[in-house]
Amino acid sequence: MSDRPSQSNSEATPEVNLAVAELPFKYYIFDWDNNILHMPTRIHLEKRLPDGNWEPISVSTSFYAVVRNDKENYRPPGGDWEQAFREFRDFEEETESMFLRHTREALDPVIAGERKPGPSFRQFRKALIEGRLFAIVTARGHRADTVRSGVEYFISNVLTAKERRQMMSNLRGYRAAYEQDEGYLTDGEVLSLYLDLCRYHAVTSPDFRARMGREEPGVDIQEEAKQFAIMDFMRHLFRIVHKSGVDKPISVGFSDDDPRNVRAVVGFIEEELHREFPQVKFVVYDTSEADVPDGRKIVVSGQMELPFT
Ligand SMILES: [Mg+2]
């Protein structure tokens, strides 16, 4: 993580940072909840009382992670998991998505210095400033553009003016290095083209399920779905890398606070990704311990010297 795009010693940020073309390719996959941010989104359940009756209860994502398999004492309202996760979905009649509202509610106290963000917050901020391509891979069920709106809010409100200038300078550097003759683009256009290249996979959304060909609702295929999302992003990245015609080291970082997802992804890298992308160094960050900044680092494979085929 040491190779930042080089900035001169002076305060001035160049309009176009051509030095980014010298950097290794680094990409990131971020889980959102409790990894980047602690969101106020609640899961609606029913809890068994000592007398055998059930009472409604709403719980945080971190509490849910603990009771997820306790089917004896917790159940979705009316047996309907869609009801349990309704705050993790988009609804037509909303003027603002619950996701964007909760992103704002989670970020504002962080920006004010009143609350700690998630363990990968710093890494996500850095990836944005450096203009790295990333994917958000979350078990939520929003549309891709809903998740993207949260990322846009993050860029506008977390990054300082100077950091946004650095980001634009790096993004323009990448465009100068890898895109031909596009003429002058405004900052808004450059940012939008960058965000178009990133991926926003909310794996329980109807759109994503349709893409997977797994549309039956209520079936828990979270781990499989996250793997599908990661593979999709890797193939997307490799189309970009091949198009660039450039051969240099590639690393992909993945961070998630759910140890089950971390284990599943480590296995997935070892069994499948490593075979399909042998030249990639995969680095997994287990952010299940909220007090460990950036999480616990696990390097799954590293053959950075091999040229890609
Ligand atoms: Mg999470």
py3Dmol code that shows the C-alpha trace and the ligand (Angstrom):
import py3Dmol

protein = """\
ATOM      1  CA  MET A   1       0.000   0.000   0.000  1.00  0.00           C
ATOM      2  CA  SER A   2       3.058   2.243  -0.081  1.00  0.00           C
ATOM      3  CA  ASP A   3       3.051   3.289  -3.693  1.00  0.00           C
ATOM      4  CA  ARG A   4       0.852   6.323  -3.825  1.00  0.00           C
ATOM      5  CA  PRO A   5       0.680   8.268  -7.038  1.00  0.00           C
ATOM      6  CA  SER A   6       3.638  10.581  -6.722  1.00  0.00           C
ATOM      7  CA  GLN A   7       2.820  14.106  -5.754  1.00  0.00           C
ATOM      8  CA  SER A   8       5.424  16.802  -6.033  1.00  0.00           C
ATOM      9  CA  ASN A   9       6.689  18.412  -2.875  1.00  0.00           C
ATOM     10  CA  SER A  10       4.851  21.590  -3.654  1.00  0.00           C
ATOM     11  CA  GLU A  11       1.222  21.956  -2.642  1.00  0.00           C
ATOM     12  CA  ALA A  12       0.072  22.137  -6.232  1.00  0.00           C
ATOM     13  CA  THR A  13      -1.624  19.098  -7.725  1.00  0.00           C
ATOM     14  CA  PRO A  14      -0.972  18.749 -11.464  1.00  0.00           C
ATOM     15  CA  GLU A  15      -4.042  18.832 -13.676  1.00  0.00           C
ATOM     16  CA  VAL A  16      -3.062  15.439 -15.080  1.00  0.00           C
ATOM     17  CA  ASN A  17      -0.894  13.084 -13.028  1.00  0.00           C
ATOM     18  CA  LEU A  18       0.869  11.088 -15.744  1.00  0.00           C
ATOM     19  CA  ALA A  19       2.900   9.234 -13.097  1.00  0.00           C
ATOM     20  CA  VAL A  20      -0.070   6.902 -12.398  1.00  0.00           C
ATOM     21  CA  ALA A  21       0.856   4.990 -15.563  1.00  0.00           C
ATOM     22  CA  GLU A  22       3.988   3.753 -13.742  1.00  0.00           C
ATOM     23  CA  LEU A  23       2.075   2.218 -10.825  1.00  0.00           C
ATOM     24  CA  PRO A  24       1.208  -1.471 -10.548  1.00  0.00           C
ATOM     25  CA  PHE A  25      -2.444  -2.332 -11.212  1.00  0.00           C
ATOM     26  CA  LYS A  26      -4.301  -2.480  -7.921  1.00  0.00           C
ATOM     27  CA  TYR A  27      -7.978  -3.161  -7.542  1.00  0.00           C
ATOM     28  CA  TYR A  28     -10.293  -3.508  -4.587  1.00  0.00           C
ATOM     29  CA  ILE A  29     -13.452  -5.318  -3.607  1.00  0.00           C
ATOM     30  CA  PHE A  30     -15.211  -3.877  -0.577  1.00  0.00           C
ATOM     31  CA  ASP A  31     -18.087  -5.184   1.467  1.00  0.00           C
ATOM     32  CA  TRP A  32     -20.086  -2.167   2.689  1.00  0.00           C
ATOM     33  CA  ASP A  33     -21.816  -2.779   6.041  1.00  0.00           C
ATOM     34  CA  ASN A  34     -19.480  -2.794   9.051  1.00  0.00           C
ATOM     35  CA  ASN A  35     -16.529  -2.815   6.670  1.00  0.00           C
ATOM     36  CA  ILE A  36     -16.670   0.711   5.215  1.00  0.00           C
ATOM     37  CA  LEU A  37     -19.466   2.056   7.398  1.00  0.00           C
ATOM     38  CA  HIS A  38     -21.659   1.119  10.329  1.00  0.00           C
ATOM     39  CA  MET A  39     -25.100   1.722   8.858  1.00  0.00           C
ATOM     40  CA  PRO A  40     -28.241   2.269  10.968  1.00  0.00           C
ATOM     41  CA  THR A  41     -30.229  -0.166   8.767  1.00  0.00           C
ATOM     42  CA  ARG A  42     -32.224  -2.645  10.861  1.00  0.00           C
ATOM     43  CA  ILE A  43     -33.363  -6.193  10.254  1.00  0.00           C
ATOM     44  CA  HIS A  44     -36.919  -6.922  11.380  1.00  0.00           C
ATOM     45  CA  LEU A  45     -37.353 -10.214  13.202  1.00  0.00           C
ATOM     46  CA  GLU A  46     -39.501 -11.907  15.794  1.00  0.00           C
ATOM     47  CA  LYS A  47     -37.948 -13.164  19.002  1.00  0.00           C
ATOM     48  CA  ARG A  48     -39.270 -16.056  21.054  1.00  0.00           C
ATOM     49  CA  LEU A  49     -40.292 -15.104  24.586  1.00  0.00           C
ATOM     50  CA  PRO A  50     -39.896 -17.449  27.597  1.00  0.00           C
ATOM     51  CA  ASP A  51     -43.682 -18.102  27.475  1.00  0.00           C
ATOM     52  CA  GLY A  52     -43.397 -19.306  23.867  1.00  0.00           C
ATOM     53  CA  ASN A  53     -44.952 -16.219  22.279  1.00  0.00           C
ATOM     54  CA  TRP A  54     -43.105 -14.165  19.683  1.00  0.00           C
ATOM     55  CA  GLU A  55     -42.504 -10.437  19.788  1.00  0.00           C
ATOM     56  CA  PRO A  56     -41.287  -8.131  17.015  1.00  0.00           C
ATOM     57  CA  ILE A  57     -37.714  -6.921  17.375  1.00  0.00           C
ATOM     58  CA  SER A  58     -35.442  -4.971  15.059  1.00  0.00           C
ATOM     59  CA  VAL A  59     -31.730  -5.702  15.155  1.00  0.00           C
ATOM     60  CA  SER A  60     -28.486  -4.303  13.746  1.00  0.00           C
ATOM     61  CA  THR A  61     -26.505  -6.143  11.077  1.00  0.00           C
ATOM     62  CA  SER A  62     -23.779  -7.008  13.579  1.00  0.00           C
ATOM     63  CA  PHE A  63     -26.332  -8.471  16.034  1.00  0.00           C
ATOM     64  CA  TYR A  64     -27.958 -10.381  13.200  1.00  0.00           C
ATOM     65  CA  ALA A  65     -24.609 -11.914  12.258  1.00  0.00           C
ATOM     66  CA  VAL A  66     -24.527 -13.459  15.738  1.00  0.00           C
ATOM     67  CA  VAL A  67     -28.099 -14.827  15.797  1.00  0.00           C
ATOM     68  CA  ARG A  68     -28.337 -15.670  12.094  1.00  0.00           C
ATOM     69  CA  ASN A  69     -28.380 -19.415  12.709  1.00  0.00           C
ATOM     70  CA  ASP A  70     -30.482 -19.367  15.882  1.00  0.00           C
ATOM     71  CA  LYS A  71     -33.706 -20.445  14.181  1.00  0.00           C
ATOM     72  CA  GLU A  72     -35.235 -21.496  17.478  1.00  0.00           C
ATOM     73  CA  ASN A  73     -35.327 -18.016  18.962  1.00  0.00           C
ATOM     74  CA  TYR A  74     -35.423 -15.719  15.937  1.00  0.00           C
ATOM     75  CA  ARG A  75     -37.614 -15.812  12.844  1.00  0.00           C
ATOM     76  CA  PRO A  76     -38.677 -13.394  10.097  1.00  0.00           C
ATOM     77  CA  PRO A  77     -42.091 -11.724  10.462  1.00  0.00           C
ATOM     78  CA  GLY A  78     -44.726 -14.026   8.989  1.00  0.00           C
ATOM     79  CA  GLY A  79     -41.941 -16.370   7.850  1.00  0.00           C
ATOM     80  CA  ASP A  80     -41.071 -13.849   5.130  1.00  0.00           C
ATOM     81  CA  TRP A  81     -37.369 -12.954   4.826  1.00  0.00           C
ATOM     82  CA  GLU A  82     -38.200 -10.180   2.340  1.00  0.00           C
ATOM     83  CA  GLN A  83     -40.102  -8.508   5.210  1.00  0.00           C
ATOM     84  CA  ALA A  84     -37.152  -9.021   7.530  1.00  0.00           C
ATOM     85  CA  PHE A  85     -34.798  -7.299   5.074  1.00  0.00           C
ATOM     86  CA  ARG A  86     -37.156  -4.635   3.751  1.00  0.00           C
ATOM     87  CA  GLU A  87     -34.785  -1.800   4.737  1.00  0.00           C
ATOM     88  CA  PHE A  88     -32.129  -3.384   2.506  1.00  0.00           C
ATOM     89  CA  ARG A  89     -34.311  -3.093  -0.605  1.00  0.00           C
ATOM     90  CA  ASP A  90     -35.384  -0.304  -2.960  1.00  0.00           C
ATOM     91  CA  PHE A  91     -39.020   0.684  -3.329  1.00  0.00           C
ATOM     92  CA  GLU A  92     -40.547   2.514  -6.279  1.00  0.00           C
ATOM     93  CA  GLU A  93     -42.320   5.138  -4.198  1.00  0.00           C
ATOM     94  CA  GLU A  94     -39.167   6.295  -2.369  1.00  0.00           C
ATOM     95  CA  THR A  95     -37.960   9.814  -3.120  1.00  0.00           C
ATOM     96  CA  GLU A  96     -34.622   8.914  -1.574  1.00  0.00           C
ATOM     97  CA  SER A  97     -33.388   5.357  -1.146  1.00  0.00           C
ATOM     98  CA  MET A  98     -33.061   4.000   2.357  1.00  0.00           C
ATOM     99  CA  PHE A  99     -29.462   3.185   1.429  1.00  0.00           C
ATOM    100  CA  LEU A 100     -28.543   6.774   0.609  1.00  0.00           C
ATOM    101  CA  ARG A 101     -30.356   8.062   3.692  1.00  0.00           C
ATOM    102  CA  HIS A 102     -28.556   5.582   5.941  1.00  0.00           C
ATOM    103  CA  THR A 103     -25.206   6.268   4.252  1.00  0.00           C
ATOM    104  CA  ARG A 104     -25.690   9.951   5.094  1.00  0.00           C
ATOM    105  CA  GLU A 105     -26.736   9.140   8.660  1.00  0.00           C
ATOM    106  CA  ALA A 106     -23.711   6.871   9.090  1.00  0.00           C
ATOM    107  CA  LEU A 107     -21.242   9.284   7.481  1.00  0.00           C
ATOM    108  CA  ASP A 108     -22.238  12.613   8.978  1.00  0.00           C
ATOM    109  CA  PRO A 109     -21.071  11.780  12.540  1.00  0.00           C
ATOM    110  CA  VAL A 110     -17.899  10.221  11.076  1.00  0.00           C
ATOM    111  CA  ILE A 111     -17.151  13.417   9.142  1.00  0.00           C
ATOM    112  CA  ALA A 112     -17.823  15.425  12.315  1.00  0.00           C
ATOM    113  CA  GLY A 113     -15.329  13.214  14.173  1.00  0.00           C
ATOM    114  CA  GLU A 114     -17.996  11.932  16.576  1.00  0.00           C
ATOM    115  CA  ARG A 115     -18.043   8.336  15.475  1.00  0.00           C
ATOM    116  CA  LYS A 116     -15.609   5.745  14.192  1.00  0.00           C
ATOM    117  CA  PRO A 117     -16.114   4.490  10.650  1.00  0.00           C
ATOM    118  CA  GLY A 118     -15.689   0.861   9.591  1.00  0.00           C
ATOM    119  CA  PRO A 119     -12.222  -0.737   9.475  1.00  0.00           C
ATOM    120  CA  SER A 120     -11.886  -0.351   5.672  1.00  0.00           C
ATOM    121  CA  PHE A 121     -13.107   3.239   5.513  1.00  0.00           C
ATOM    122  CA  ARG A 122      -9.555   4.582   5.226  1.00  0.00           C
ATOM    123  CA  GLN A 123      -8.658   2.075   2.520  1.00  0.00           C
ATOM    124  CA  PHE A 124     -11.782   2.925   0.519  1.00  0.00           C
ATOM    125  CA  ARG A 125     -11.040   6.637   0.761  1.00  0.00           C
ATOM    126  CA  LYS A 126      -7.480   6.000  -0.399  1.00  0.00           C
ATOM    127  CA  ALA A 127      -8.651   3.843  -3.330  1.00  0.00           C
ATOM    128  CA  LEU A 128     -10.946   6.688  -4.453  1.00  0.00           C
ATOM    129  CA  ILE A 129      -8.233   9.336  -4.189  1.00  0.00           C
ATOM    130  CA  GLU A 130      -5.852   7.117  -6.160  1.00  0.00           C
ATOM    131  CA  GLY A 131      -8.530   6.537  -8.796  1.00  0.00           C
ATOM    132  CA  ARG A 132      -8.382   2.738  -8.395  1.00  0.00           C
ATOM    133  CA  LEU A 133     -11.120   0.607  -9.872  1.00  0.00           C
ATOM    134  CA  PHE A 134     -13.208  -1.101  -7.204  1.00  0.00           C
ATOM    135  CA  ALA A 135     -16.326  -3.152  -6.689  1.00  0.00           C
ATOM    136  CA  ILE A 136     -18.762  -2.874  -3.828  1.00  0.00           C
ATOM    137  CA  VAL A 137     -20.014  -6.386  -3.122  1.00  0.00           C
ATOM    138  CA  THR A 138     -22.746  -6.431  -0.522  1.00  0.00           C
ATOM    139  CA  ALA A 139     -25.483  -8.802   0.618  1.00  0.00           C
ATOM    140  CA  ARG A 140     -27.928  -5.893   0.344  1.00  0.00           C
ATOM    141  CA  GLY A 141     -30.681  -5.928  -2.257  1.00  0.00           C
ATOM    142  CA  HIS A 142     -30.497  -2.475  -3.856  1.00  0.00           C
ATOM    143  CA  ARG A 143     -30.132  -1.555  -7.479  1.00  0.00           C
ATOM    144  CA  ALA A 144     -26.572  -0.851  -8.641  1.00  0.00           C
ATOM    145  CA  ASP A 145     -27.321   2.858  -9.133  1.00  0.00           C
ATOM    146  CA  THR A 146     -28.580   3.096  -5.540  1.00  0.00           C
ATOM    147  CA  VAL A 147     -25.261   1.803  -4.204  1.00  0.00           C
ATOM    148  CA  ARG A 148     -23.407   4.100  -6.609  1.00  0.00           C
ATOM    149  CA  SER A 149     -25.301   7.091  -5.194  1.00  0.00           C
ATOM    150  CA  GLY A 150     -23.854   6.228  -1.762  1.00  0.00           C
ATOM    151  CA  VAL A 151     -20.353   6.168  -3.258  1.00  0.00           C
ATOM    152  CA  GLU A 152     -20.993   9.571  -4.880  1.00  0.00           C
ATOM    153  CA  TYR A 153     -22.140  10.941  -1.519  1.00  0.00           C
ATOM    154  CA  PHE A 154     -18.925   9.602   0.024  1.00  0.00           C
ATOM    155  CA  ILE A 155     -16.759  11.309  -2.635  1.00  0.00           C
ATOM    156  CA  SER A 156     -18.561  14.646  -2.264  1.00  0.00           C
ATOM    157  CA  ASN A 157     -18.609  14.676   1.517  1.00  0.00           C
ATOM    158  CA  VAL A 158     -15.657  12.694   2.875  1.00  0.00           C
ATOM    159  CA  LEU A 159     -12.879  13.713   0.502  1.00  0.00           C
ATOM    160  CA  THR A 160     -11.422  17.156   1.131  1.00  0.00           C
ATOM    161  CA  ALA A 161     -11.208  19.629  -1.760  1.00  0.00           C
ATOM    162  CA  LYS A 162      -7.514  18.825  -2.065  1.00  0.00           C
ATOM    163  CA  GLU A 163      -8.163  15.075  -2.105  1.00  0.00           C
ATOM    164  CA  ARG A 164     -10.792  15.546  -4.799  1.00  0.00           C
ATOM    165  CA  ARG A 165      -8.257  17.501  -6.864  1.00  0.00           C
ATOM    166  CA  GLN A 166      -5.758  14.646  -6.403  1.00  0.00           C
ATOM    167  CA  MET A 167      -8.407  12.135  -7.429  1.00  0.00           C
ATOM    168  CA  MET A 168      -9.257  14.114 -10.579  1.00  0.00           C
ATOM    169  CA  SER A 169      -5.555  14.489 -11.387  1.00  0.00           C
ATOM    170  CA  ASN A 170      -5.051  10.713 -11.055  1.00  0.00           C
ATOM    171  CA  LEU A 171      -8.200   9.896 -13.036  1.00  0.00           C
ATOM    172  CA  ARG A 172      -7.075  12.230 -15.827  1.00  0.00           C
ATOM    173  CA  GLY A 173      -3.653  10.548 -15.685  1.00  0.00           C
ATOM    174  CA  TYR A 174      -5.241   7.127 -16.240  1.00  0.00           C
ATOM    175  CA  ARG A 175      -7.353   8.442 -19.111  1.00  0.00           C
ATOM    176  CA  ALA A 176      -4.285  10.020 -20.727  1.00  0.00           C
ATOM    177  CA  ALA A 177      -2.404   6.728 -20.402  1.00  0.00           C
ATOM    178  CA  TYR A 178      -5.114   4.295 -21.498  1.00  0.00           C
ATOM    179  CA  GLU A 179      -7.734   6.129 -23.583  1.00  0.00           C
ATOM    180  CA  GLN A 180      -7.129   7.644 -26.978  1.00  0.00           C
ATOM    181  CA  ASP A 181      -8.013  11.076 -28.302  1.00  0.00           C
ATOM    182  CA  GLU A 182     -11.116  11.767 -26.301  1.00  0.00           C
ATOM    183  CA  GLY A 183     -10.779  15.536 -26.295  1.00  0.00           C
ATOM    184  CA  TYR A 184     -11.404  17.652 -23.217  1.00  0.00           C
ATOM    185  CA  LEU A 185     -13.681  16.191 -20.578  1.00  0.00           C
ATOM    186  CA  THR A 186     -15.117  18.106 -17.641  1.00  0.00           C
ATOM    187  CA  ASP A 187     -14.405  16.914 -14.086  1.00  0.00           C
ATOM    188  CA  GLY A 188     -17.985  15.653 -13.903  1.00  0.00           C
ATOM    189  CA  GLU A 189     -17.526  13.600 -17.065  1.00  0.00           C
ATOM    190  CA  VAL A 190     -14.196  12.144 -15.907  1.00  0.00           C
ATOM    191  CA  LEU A 191     -15.677  11.188 -12.531  1.00  0.00           C
ATOM    192  CA  SER A 192     -18.744   9.670 -14.118  1.00  0.00           C
ATOM    193  CA  LEU A 193     -16.662   7.592 -16.581  1.00  0.00           C
ATOM    194  CA  TYR A 194     -14.552   6.357 -13.652  1.00  0.00           C
ATOM    195  CA  LEU A 195     -17.600   5.354 -11.640  1.00  0.00           C
ATOM    196  CA  ASP A 196     -19.015   3.621 -14.741  1.00  0.00           C
ATOM    197  CA  LEU A 197     -15.963   1.327 -14.684  1.00  0.00           C
ATOM    198  CA  CYS A 198     -16.533   0.343 -11.048  1.00  0.00           C
ATOM    199  CA  ARG A 199     -19.101  -2.248  -9.997  1.00  0.00           C
ATOM    200  CA  TYR A 200     -21.925  -2.046  -7.430  1.00  0.00           C
ATOM    201  CA  HIS A 201     -23.117  -5.575  -6.760  1.00  0.00           C
ATOM    202  CA  ALA A 202     -25.913  -5.845  -4.209  1.00  0.00           C
ATOM    203  CA  VAL A 203     -26.265  -9.583  -4.473  1.00  0.00           C
ATOM    204  CA  THR A 204     -29.807 -10.039  -3.161  1.00  0.00           C
ATOM    205  CA  SER A 205     -31.314  -7.486  -5.561  1.00  0.00           C
ATOM    206  CA  PRO A 206     -33.744  -8.751  -8.209  1.00  0.00           C
ATOM    207  CA  ASP A 207     -31.397  -7.394 -10.932  1.00  0.00           C
ATOM    208  CA  PHE A 208     -28.410  -9.285  -9.598  1.00  0.00           C
ATOM    209  CA  ARG A 209     -30.371 -12.501  -9.012  1.00  0.00           C
ATOM    210  CA  ALA A 210     -31.624 -12.320 -12.595  1.00  0.00           C
ATOM    211  CA  ARG A 211     -28.076 -11.922 -13.808  1.00  0.00           C
ATOM    212  CA  MET A 212     -27.086 -15.013 -11.852  1.00  0.00           C
ATOM    213  CA  GLY A 213     -30.081 -16.919 -13.190  1.00  0.00           C
ATOM    214  CA  ARG A 214     -31.165 -17.527  -9.577  1.00  0.00           C
ATOM    215  CA  GLU A 215     -34.444 -15.710  -9.207  1.00  0.00           C
ATOM    216  CA  GLU A 216     -36.171 -17.819  -6.568  1.00  0.00           C
ATOM    217  CA  PRO A 217     -36.680 -15.465  -3.617  1.00  0.00           C
ATOM    218  CA  GLY A 218     -35.883 -16.247  -0.015  1.00  0.00           C
ATOM    219  CA  VAL A 219     -33.136 -18.786  -0.715  1.00  0.00           C
ATOM    220  CA  ASP A 220     -29.920 -17.949   1.128  1.00  0.00           C
ATOM    221  CA  ILE A 221     -27.230 -18.082  -1.543  1.00  0.00           C
ATOM    222  CA  GLN A 222     -25.214 -15.190  -0.151  1.00  0.00           C
ATOM    223  CA  GLU A 223     -21.807 -16.835  -0.347  1.00  0.00           C
ATOM    224  CA  GLU A 224     -22.391 -18.201  -3.843  1.00  0.00           C
ATOM    225  CA  ALA A 225     -23.730 -14.814  -4.925  1.00  0.00           C
ATOM    226  CA  LYS A 226     -20.698 -12.965  -3.553  1.00  0.00           C
ATOM    227  CA  GLN A 227     -18.432 -15.348  -5.457  1.00  0.00           C
ATOM    228  CA  PHE A 228     -20.410 -14.748  -8.634  1.00  0.00           C
ATOM    229  CA  ALA A 229     -20.014 -10.979  -8.067  1.00  0.00           C
ATOM    230  CA  ILE A 230     -16.261 -11.295  -7.513  1.00  0.00           C
ATOM    231  CA  MET A 231     -15.810 -13.418 -10.652  1.00  0.00           C
ATOM    232  CA  ASP A 232     -17.853 -10.892 -12.634  1.00  0.00           C
ATOM    233  CA  PHE A 233     -15.606  -8.060 -11.419  1.00  0.00           C
ATOM    234  CA  MET A 234     -12.402 -10.018 -12.131  1.00  0.00           C
ATOM    235  CA  ARG A 235     -13.480 -10.726 -15.725  1.00  0.00           C
ATOM    236  CA  HIS A 236     -14.483  -7.089 -16.137  1.00  0.00           C
ATOM    237  CA  LEU A 237     -11.039  -6.003 -14.876  1.00  0.00           C
ATOM    238  CA  PHE A 238      -9.242  -8.375 -17.199  1.00  0.00           C
ATOM    239  CA  ARG A 239     -11.135  -7.039 -20.206  1.00  0.00           C
ATOM    240  CA  ILE A 240      -9.831  -3.592 -19.215  1.00  0.00           C
ATOM    241  CA  VAL A 241      -6.297  -4.817 -18.540  1.00  0.00           C
ATOM    242  CA  HIS A 242      -6.114  -6.659 -21.876  1.00  0.00           C
ATOM    243  CA  LYS A 243      -7.478  -3.655 -23.720  1.00  0.00           C
ATOM    244  CA  SER A 244      -4.725  -1.509 -22.192  1.00  0.00           C
ATOM    245  CA  GLY A 245      -2.118  -3.863 -23.681  1.00  0.00           C
ATOM    246  CA  VAL A 246       0.046  -3.248 -20.619  1.00  0.00           C
ATOM    247  CA  ASP A 247       1.729  -6.067 -18.734  1.00  0.00           C
ATOM    248  CA  LYS A 248       2.505  -5.312 -15.102  1.00  0.00           C
ATOM    249  CA  PRO A 249       1.859  -6.694 -11.644  1.00  0.00           C
ATOM    250  CA  ILE A 250      -1.794  -6.937 -10.659  1.00  0.00           C
ATOM    251  CA  SER A 251      -3.145  -7.187  -7.147  1.00  0.00           C
ATOM    252  CA  VAL A 252      -6.711  -7.394  -5.938  1.00  0.00           C
ATOM    253  CA  GLY A 253      -7.682  -6.617  -2.354  1.00  0.00           C
ATOM    254  CA  PHE A 254     -10.897  -7.953  -0.813  1.00  0.00           C
ATOM    255  CA  SER A 255     -12.268  -6.851   2.555  1.00  0.00           C
ATOM    256  CA  ASP A 256     -15.246  -8.138   4.525  1.00  0.00           C
ATOM    257  CA  ASP A 257     -16.147  -8.134   8.226  1.00  0.00           C
ATOM    258  CA  ASP A 258     -18.040 -11.450   8.153  1.00  0.00           C
ATOM    259  CA  PRO A 259     -15.596 -14.290   8.902  1.00  0.00           C
ATOM    260  CA  ARG A 260     -17.815 -16.724   6.961  1.00  0.00           C
ATOM    261  CA  ASN A 261     -17.527 -14.582   3.843  1.00  0.00           C
ATOM    262  CA  VAL A 262     -13.786 -14.221   4.384  1.00  0.00           C
ATOM    263  CA  ARG A 263     -13.365 -18.009   4.650  1.00  0.00           C
ATOM    264  CA  ALA A 264     -15.557 -18.588   1.616  1.00  0.00           C
ATOM    265  CA  VAL A 265     -13.600 -16.060  -0.446  1.00  0.00           C
ATOM    266  CA  VAL A 266     -10.215 -17.463   0.591  1.00  0.00           C
ATOM    267  CA  GLY A 267     -11.416 -20.907  -0.544  1.00  0.00           C
ATOM    268  CA  PHE A 268     -12.801 -19.432  -3.762  1.00  0.00           C
ATOM    269  CA  ILE A 269      -9.465 -17.767  -4.542  1.00  0.00           C
ATOM    270  CA  GLU A 270      -7.542 -20.974  -3.860  1.00  0.00           C
ATOM    271  CA  GLU A 271      -9.868 -23.195  -5.844  1.00  0.00           C
ATOM    272  CA  GLU A 272     -11.004 -21.017  -8.734  1.00  0.00           C
ATOM    273  CA  LEU A 273      -9.626 -17.497  -9.010  1.00  0.00           C
ATOM    274  CA  HIS A 274      -6.039 -18.587  -8.620  1.00  0.00           C
ATOM    275  CA  ARG A 275      -6.478 -21.012 -11.540  1.00  0.00           C
ATOM    276  CA  GLU A 276      -8.184 -18.500 -13.827  1.00  0.00           C
ATOM    277  CA  PHE A 277      -5.945 -15.565 -12.831  1.00  0.00           C
ATOM    278  CA  PRO A 278      -2.600 -17.115 -11.777  1.00  0.00           C
ATOM    279  CA  GLN A 279      -0.726 -13.842 -12.207  1.00  0.00           C
ATOM    280  CA  VAL A 280      -2.819 -11.966  -9.654  1.00  0.00           C
ATOM    281  CA  LYS A 281      -1.802 -11.401  -6.071  1.00  0.00           C
ATOM    282  CA  PHE A 282      -4.935 -11.650  -3.941  1.00  0.00           C
ATOM    283  CA  VAL A 283      -4.950  -9.984  -0.568  1.00  0.00           C
ATOM    284  CA  VAL A 284      -7.895 -10.624   1.752  1.00  0.00           C
ATOM    285  CA  TYR A 285      -8.582  -8.325   4.699  1.00  0.00           C
ATOM    286  CA  ASP A 286     -10.591  -9.855   7.522  1.00  0.00           C
ATOM    287  CA  THR A 287     -12.171  -6.835   9.220  1.00  0.00           C
ATOM    288  CA  SER A 288     -14.250  -8.775  11.762  1.00  0.00           C
ATOM    289  CA  GLU A 289     -12.376  -7.124  14.624  1.00  0.00           C
ATOM    290  CA  ALA A 290     -13.572  -3.550  14.464  1.00  0.00           C
ATOM    291  CA  ASP A 291     -10.566  -2.275  16.421  1.00  0.00           C
ATOM    292  CA  VAL A 292      -7.983  -3.521  13.924  1.00  0.00           C
ATOM    293  CA  PRO A 293      -7.566  -0.725  11.361  1.00  0.00           C
ATOM    294  CA  ASP A 294      -7.687  -2.075   7.777  1.00  0.00           C
ATOM    295  CA  GLY A 295      -8.328  -5.566   9.156  1.00  0.00           C
ATOM    296  CA  ARG A 296      -6.179  -8.669   9.390  1.00  0.00           C
ATOM    297  CA  LYS A 297      -4.265  -9.169   6.160  1.00  0.00           C
ATOM    298  CA  ILE A 298      -4.176 -12.585   4.471  1.00  0.00           C
ATOM    299  CA  VAL A 299      -2.157 -12.960   1.262  1.00  0.00           C
ATOM    300  CA  VAL A 300      -3.713 -15.890  -0.562  1.00  0.00           C
ATOM    301  CA  SER A 301      -1.463 -16.117  -3.576  1.00  0.00           C
ATOM    302  CA  GLY A 302       1.270 -14.026  -5.013  1.00  0.00           C
ATOM    303  CA  GLN A 303       2.912 -14.682  -8.339  1.00  0.00           C
ATOM    304  CA  MET A 304       3.254 -11.114  -9.406  1.00  0.00           C
ATOM    305  CA  GLU A 305       6.142 -11.772 -11.782  1.00  0.00           C
ATOM    306  CA  LEU A 306       4.203 -13.997 -14.185  1.00  0.00           C
ATOM    307  CA  PRO A 307       3.074 -12.235 -17.328  1.00  0.00           C
ATOM    308  CA  PHE A 308      -0.604 -12.540 -18.102  1.00  0.00           C
ATOM    309  CA  THR A 309      -1.714 -14.663 -20.995  1.00  0.00           C
TER     310      THR A 309
END
"""
ligand_1 = """\
1
MG
Mg -20.407 -6.597 6.246
"""
view = py3Dmol.view(width=600, height=400)
view.addModel(protein, "pdb")
view.setStyle({"model": 0}, {"cartoon": {"style": "trace"}})
view.addModel(ligand_1, "xyz")
view.setStyle({"model": 1}, {"stick": {}})
view.zoomTo()
view.show()
